[in-house]
Amino acid sequence: MNILLCYVTPYSLIAVLNGDKTVRVKFPYPAFFDNYSDIWESVYGEALFRLGLKSPLNTIVVCNSQDLLYPLIKGKSVKVVPAQEAFSEFNIPMIFLGEKRVYCPQGCFELNINSEAVFKWFDFEESVVNVTNFFQNRFLYGPAPAESVWEKSFQNALIRAKMQAAFRLVSPNFLETVEELYLSGEALYGFTNFQELLLNFLDAMEVLGFWRLYFDDKAVLGPLAGLYPEKERALKILNKYPFKRVADVFIVPGVASAQIIFEDGKKQTLNLAREGIHLVPLSKEELTVKLRLKKGHFEKKVSAGVFGAVFDTRKRPLAFSDLRSERFTIRDNIRKQVRGWGSQIQSSNNKD
């Protein structure tokens, strides 16, 4: 049976058909809503057209009950589920970064991000006024695809600011107890720079631990959350969707070494004495990683992702220089390392 799952953001509609086809349709600017006789039917109809549908048999819409669009959709011939309820009951280990909020199994939290927070992460822009003006225009008119180098840098700085705020809002207990973590949300929709995504995560995460990090680049977890009463059906779609496995991440400040055990039983010691970010490029082989911590031994299975196994031994919370040029130099050096890692992994995979 055809089922159309929708997630409504303050600026767009993300629709998923049968867990397979996805589209995103932007809403008109809020100031122009009065120009439309039915703003929902206009955008919903466009989504159906792009998906090649005339009328789906069943439609579920996830929308925050505090949003302007919620009462406009509530009276339509679709099932509307409050986003606060959907994400809490869906109970998938995710951080769903929205434009104004973050969702996780613990509930919904407001993201009170201002232009100064974005400017903090904008390494090469010297004028806070430029960032503030762009930030305010984006807030009024909604996000647009980042095209210029400056716009891409702004987008990246905004993601860093949101991710750091989100990790501080979410209970450390949740982050410490999950091993799989999905990064999703309309704030990350279509983001393709995995190097920056990984660095954003490492710079923003203050909790210590291990995560198998997955990325949902089409934000399908938003629409899929509407299926929470049918958990088996939701999991069936979830298991077949090609989420990108970014890396198996260890955030372990002060750890001096790690023991790598290969499938054939051979062992290798990885030197982590230098404080920083270290990587073990992986092909298709599953490895065992053993770490010696103050509380005892720590052992995890790791396997191939975009960046293999990543060890971040930097002290938490991270301290960044007040000099923007120094911060940029430090991060740029890390970016170059990550690009090199990607090349190593690609070369390794091509030999398989």
N, C-alpha and C positions, 0 to 999 in steps of 0.2 A: 504494500500500500504506500502510495506517495505521501510523504510527510515533509512539510516545509517548516524548518526551525529558524526563528528569527531572533536577533538581538538588536535592540534599539539603543543607540548611543545618543548623546545630545546633538550630534551632527550627522549621523548616518544610520542606515539600516544594513546589517550584515545578515545574509540569508544563506542557509545550508539546506540543500535538497537531498534527502536520503543519506546524509553523512558523506556525500560525494561532491556534487557541484556546489560552488560557493560564489556569491556576488556581494558587492558592497555598493549601495546607492546613497548618495549624499542627499540630505534634506536641504531645502532652500534656507537662506538665512532667516532666523527667527523674525526679523523685522518685516519679512515679506510673506509671512504665513497668511495674512489676511487677503492676499491676492489669490489664494487658492480656495476653491469651494470645499475641498476635502483633501487636506495635506497628506493624510495617511494613505488614502486610496491612490493618490498620485504616485507616491514613492513605492508603495506596495505593488502597484500595477507595473511599474518599471522593473522591479525585481522579478516579477513573474515573467515578463517579456524576455528578460535577459536569460532566464533559466529555461525558456522555451515552453512555458506553461500557460494555459488559459485559466485554469482554476484548480488548485491543489485540493485533494480530498480532505486534508487536515493541516491546520497551521497553528503553531504555538509561538507566541511572542514573549520574549523576556525583556522587561523594561523596568527601570527603577521607578518606584511609585512616587518619588519626589520630583521626577522630571516633568517638564512642561507637556511632553507628548503623551504621558501615561493616560490622562483622562480622555484624550482625543482618540486613543486606540481602544480603550476599555469597552466602549459601546459597539464595537465592530464585530463582525462574524468570525472572530478568531479567538483562540484561548489566550488570555494575557496572564502572565505569571510575574509577580514582583521579583525583580532581580535579587533583592535582599534575601528572599526566601529560597529562590532557585539555587544560588551559589552555596548557601549554607547547607541545604539538604543534599546537593549533588555530591559534596564531600570528596572531590578529586583534589589531590595535593597540588594546588596551583596558586600562583600569584597572578591575578588578572588585572592588569594595569589599564584603567580607563582614562578618559579625559579629565574627569573630576573626582573619581573614586578608585579605590582598589578593593577587589573582592577576593576572598579566600574562604576555606571551609569554616572559619571563625565568624564570618559575616562581612559587613560592608564598612569601609572606613573612608572618610572624606580626605582627599588629597589637597591640602591647602598650600599649593605651590605658587610662589610669586616669581617675578622676573629676576629678583636678586639671587634666588636659589639657583635659577638657570645660569645666570651670569657667573656664579661660582665655578661651574663646570665648563664654561666656555673659554677654553684656554687662550686663544689668540685674539679675541675681541676685547679691545681696551676700553670701549665706551659702554657703560651700563645703559645709557639713554637709547642706543640702537637696539639693544636686547629688549628693553622695556617696551619700546614702540612696536616691535615685531610681536612680542608676547601679547600685547593688548589687542592688536589687529587680529591675531590668531584666535584669541578668546571670543571676539565679536563675530568673526566670519567663519570660524571653523578651520581645522587643519587642511592644508593642501600638500600635494606631493612635493617633497624636498628635491629641488633640481640643482641649484647652485651649490658651490662648496660651502658658502656661508650658511645657507638653509640647512644643509646636511649636518653641519656642525651644531647649529641651533637644535635640530631634532635630537641629535645625540646627547647634547647637554640637558635637554628637557627629560629624556629617558633616564639619564643618570640621576637627576634630581628626584624624579618620581619613584625610581626604584629604591633609592636610599630612604625616602620618606615612607614608602610601603613597608620595607623591611623593619623600620622602627615602629610602625603601627601594629604589625602582626606580632602575635605572641612568640617570644623566643622558643617556648616549649614546642610549638607547631614546627618551627624550622629545625629544631634539634631532633625531632622524632621521625620526620619523613626522610626517606632516602631517594625517592623519585620526586622531582619538582618540575612542574610545567610553567614556563613563562608564556603568558598569553595576554590578550587585551587589545582594544582598538588603538591604544597608544603605540603598540608594536606592530600594527597591521602592515604587512608588506615590507617590514624591515629586513634587509638582506645582508647587512654587514655583520657577519658572525664574529669577526675579530672584536668589533666594538661592543657587541652584545655580551661577549664573554668578559671583557674588561669592565663593562658597566656592572655586571653581576659581581665580579670580584671586588671592585672598589666600593660597591654599595653594601655588601653583606658584612655585618659586624658579628654575626653568630659563627661560632666554630663548628665544624662538622664535615659531613660527606654527603654529596648529592649527585644523583644521575640527572643531569640537567637536560631537559627537553624544551624545544621551542615550537610554539603554535603560531606560525606566521600569518595565518588567515583568521585568527581569533575565533575558531570554530567552537571552542569551549564555552563561549558566551551563549550562542544559540542552543548548543547541546545541553546546557544546564536546565533548559526548560523540560527536558525529559526525566528529571530526577525521580518522579513517581514510578517510572518504568526503568529501574536501574539496569536490569539485564539488557534491555534494548539499547540503552545509552552506552553501556560498556561494549556491546557488540560493535557499534559504530566507532567508539573510541579506539578499540583494538585494531581496527582495520585502517584507521586514518594514518597517513604517513608523517607523523610528527618528526621533526629533525632532532636527533640526539646530538647536542652540542659538545658535551664533554662529561667525564666523570671527575667531579671537582672535590678536592680536599682543601679545606681552609684550616691549616694546622700551624699556627705561629710557634716558632721556637723548636720545631722538630728538625733534627740534624740530618736524618737519613731515612730512607724507606727501602725495604727489601722487596724486589720484584721476583715473583715465582712464575715461570713460564709453564705452559701446558705439559711440556716434556719433563718437568721437574727441575730444570736448571734455574739457578738463582743469580740475581744481580743486585748489587747495592747501589742505590741512587743517592748521590751526595746532595743534601738540601741545606748545608751549613750556611750558604750565602742567603741572606734574607731577600726574598723576592718571589717571583713566579717561575715555576719549573714545569716542564712538560715531558711526558713519555709518549711519543708518537706510537699509535697502535694501528695494526692492520685489522685482520679479522680474528686474530687470536685472542682468547680470553685469558687474562692474567690475574694473579692474586697479588694484592699489595698488603704488606705488613708494616705497621708503624708502631714504634715504641713511644707511648705517651706517659705522662705522670701517673695517670690512673690505671696504667697497664697496657696490654697489647691491643692493637686495633687492626682488624683484618677485613678487607673488602675485595670482592670480585669486580674487575673493570674490563671493559671491552671497547671496541672501536666506536668513535663518534667523529664529529668534525675535527676536534682537537685532542682526541685521545684522553689520557689521564692528566689532570692539571693539579699541581700542588702550589698553594699560595701560603708562604711561610711568613708573610709580613705581619707585624704586630698590629693588634686591633685595640682601639679604633685607629684607623689610618690617619697619619698626620701629613698634610700637604703644605707645601711652601706657600707663603703669602705672595711670592713673586710669580706672576702668571707665566713668565718666560721659563722659569725653572720647572713649574708644573707641566708645561707643555713639553719640555725636553724629556722629563721623566716618562710621561705617558707615551711620547713618540718613540722612545727607545723600546718600551714594552710592545707597542704596536709592531715595530720592526721584528721583534722576537716572534710575535704571534704569526706574522706573515711567513717567517721562516719555518715555523712549526707546520703551518698549513702546507707548505711546499714539501716538507719531509713526509707528511702523512700521505699526500697525494702520490708521491713517488713510491712510497711503500705499498700503497693499495694497488698501484698499476702493475706491480711485480707479482701480484697474486694470480 
